[in-house]
Amino acid sequence: MEQLKDCILGSRKIVIKIGSNVLSDSNGTVNRKVTHNIVDQVNALLSMGKQVILVSSGAGICGVGAINKWSRRGDMNYKQALCAIGQVELMMAYKEYFGDYGVHVAQMLLTRDDFNDHHRTLNIRNTMFTLIDEGVVPIINENDTVCVEEIKIGDNDTLAASTAILWNADLLIILSDIDGVFDKDPKANDDARLIETVKSAEDLISSISIGEKSSFGTGGIETKIESAAKVNKFGIPMILLNGANENIIRDCIEGTGRGTLFLGKTGK
């Protein structure tokens, strides 16, 4: 798809969101091969002169993998504890994998209030720009251990969109466990058709069949489309790809990858 290729090559500041289902295997533990492949692709973007911020889910999955307590993931207090354990494991994995390329990483844990307070957003922006200027990859996640409903962002698709807007990114890429947006749920319908280009994310929400969210994640296809609508209003395009497919970003750059491109309203 030439549009995906042109969009990525034409973007300098890229936010990449990685979903829990991408980072986990069928047993609910971290898929290290997939994670390392994503890091390898991010490093390739850095080598091309791109600036990249990651918004990464997976703390809960990493917590489960660390202490093998998958059966208690439905308990909110325990889930927050799993995320506290798993956030360390997640950052250690990123530190190790990016370290293979001599790249440093930094952790940023945020809540909804951080995006609603002018002084906090200014501090976030300053930190982002400083890290990027130093060649460090910021890795952002919601601060699950302190989040209750009143201050919770809700899902990392929304967090990624807010990050892209705050940073004035050129592109948001969401890596999920599906190839893009389909006209109906592809997991339940063999005749589902991939929608390659979306001009209006808002119109799309009411015209397709919405699937379910993941077992540990907090979002579904609906939150991804809503995130696209959010960034598109600021002229930022969004690409939805299957992050479990090896070298999916590389394939898009080469013109052979498939996914869904949500066009920014200003044609950015």
N, C-alpha and C positions, 0 to 999 in steps of 0.2 A: 504494500500500500504506500504509494508515493507521498500521500498527505501526511502519514505518520513520520516518514523519513524527513520530509521538509520541516515539519513542526519541531522535531527534536534537534535537527541540525541548526535550525534558525533560532534556537533558544539558548541563552547563556545561563540564566538563573533557574534551576530546576528543583522542585520539591518532589520527592518520591515517597509515597506512602506504601508501607509493606504490611499486608494483613496477616492476622493470626493463622488463617488457613493456609497461607503460603509458606509460613515458617514451620508448620507442624506436619508430621506424617500421619498415617492412618491410625497409629497407636496413640496419638495425642501428645507426642514428644517432639522436640525440636529436630527438624530436618536440616542437618548441618551441611549437606551437599548443596541444597537449594540456597541456604543462607550465604554460603561462601561464593556461589555463582553470582548472586545478586551483588555482593561486595565487589567481585571481580568486574562486573559490568559498570558499577559506579566508579571504580577506579579508572576504567576506560574513558568514561565521560570526563573525569577530572583531567586525564591526559590530553583530552581534546580542548582543554581550556574552559570547560563548563564549571560552574559553581553548583554544588549539590547540598541540599538539606534533606535528611531522612526523617520521616515520621514513622516510627516502628511500633507496631503492636507486638505481642509475643511474650510479655512479662509473665502473664498467667500461665502460658504453656511452659515457659522455662521453669516456673515455680513448681509446676506439676512434675516435670522431668527431674527436678532436683530432689524432691522428697516423696514422689510417687503417691500423691493424694488426689488423683483425678476424681474419685467418687464424691469428694466434698466441694467440687467447683461451684455448686449451686448455693452454698452458704455464703452470703455476702461478706460477712466478717472474715471468713476463712479465705474467700477469694481475694480480698484485699491483702491478707497475709501472704498468700501465694504470689501475688504481684510484687510484694516487697522483696521476697526471696528471689523471684524470677528476674526482677529488674537488674540485679547484680549479675546474674548468670547471662542475661541478654547482652549487657554492656561488655562483659568479659569476652563473649564470643565476637562481638564487633571489634573490640580492641585487638583481639588476636588476628582476625581475618584482615582488617585494614592494615595492621602492623606488617603483614606480609608484603605490603607495597610501600611501607615507610610512611603511612598516613595516620595521623592522630585523630581521635574522635573525642567528642564532648557530649555530656548528658545534659538535657534540659527537660525538666518535669514541670508541666503547666496545668492550670485549672481554668475554668471558664472565667473566673474573676480576673485572671491575669490579662484577658483580652478585653475586659470591660473597664479597666482602670487605666487612665492616660499615662500615669507615671510608670506603671508596670509594663505597658506595651512599649514605652520608650526604652526602658531597660532591656526588654527582650530584643528589640531591634538592634540596640547598641551591641548586645552580646553576640547576636547572629552575625552582624557585619564584622565585628572584631575577630571572631572565630574564622569566618570565611577568609578574611584578609591574611590570616596566619596559616592558611592552608589546612585548617582543621574541619572535619565534617561534623556538624551538629546533628545529634540524634535526639529527636523529640518524642516524648510520650506523655500521656495524661498522668498526673500524679494520683494514681488509683488508691494509694494507701490513705489519703486524706479526703478523697472525694465522696461526698454524700450528694443526694439529688439536687440540693440547692446550688451547689457549685460545680456540678459535673458537666463537662462538655458533652458527654454522651457516647461518642464513638470517634475513632481516629480518622475517619473520612472527613468529618466536620473539623477536627483539629488540623488536618492537613490543609483543608481549604482556608481556614483562618490563618494558618502559617504562610501560605502562598500569598494571600492578600497583604498581610502585615509586612512581608519581605519584598512585596512588589515583584513576585516571581514572573518569569516569562512562560512557565509551563508547570502544570501539576500532572504527575504520573501516579496513578493508583494501581498497584500490583495486587490483584485479587486471585481467586481460584477459578475464574471463568475467563473465557477468551474475549469478553466484551459484553455489551448489552445486546440482548436478543429480543425479538418481537414477542416471545413467550419463554417460559422457563425451560432452558435446554436440558436440565437434568430430568425433566418429566416429559418432554416432547421432542421426539426425534426430528421433527420437521421444523424446529425452531430456526429462525434466520438471523444471522449476525447483522446488526445495524452498524455499518462502518463509519458513518458520519452523522452527527446530530447537530442541527442548527439551533434548536430550542430545547434545552433540557427541561424547562418547565412544562412545555407541551407534552414531552415524552412521558412524564410521570403518570399522566392520566390515560395514556394510550397503550401501555404494555402490562403484561401480567407480572406482578412483583413476587419474587421468590422469598425464601426464608433466610434468616440470618444464620451465622455459624453457631456451633455449640458453645464455643468459648468467646468468640468475638461478639461485638455489640451492634454491628451494622449488617446491612444486607444490600441488595442492589438499589433499593430505594434511597438509602443514605448516600450512595455513590452518585446517583443522578442529582440529588439535592445539592451535593457538594459541587458538582459540575455547574449547576445553575448559579450557585453562589460565586464561584470564581469567574464564570463567564461574564457576569455583570460588570466585572472590573477589567474585562478584555483579556483575561487569562484563559487560554485553552486548557483542556484536560484530556488525558488519554487513559483509558481503562484497558489493562492488559492482564494476561494470565501469568502471574509471577512464578508459577511452578514450572512453566516451560523454560527449559534451559536456554540461556542467551536470548531471551525474548526482546530485550531492549536493543541488543546488537542486531537482531534480525530486523527490527523496525528500521534501524539506521541503514541497513543494507537493502531495505525495500521489500523484504520477504515476510516480515512479521504481520500478524493480524490483530486487530483490536478495534475499539471504538474511540473516535475522536470527537470531542465536544468543542465546537468552535467558539472562541471568544467573540462577544458581540461587536467589538471594535475591529475584529479581524486580526487581532494580535497574534 
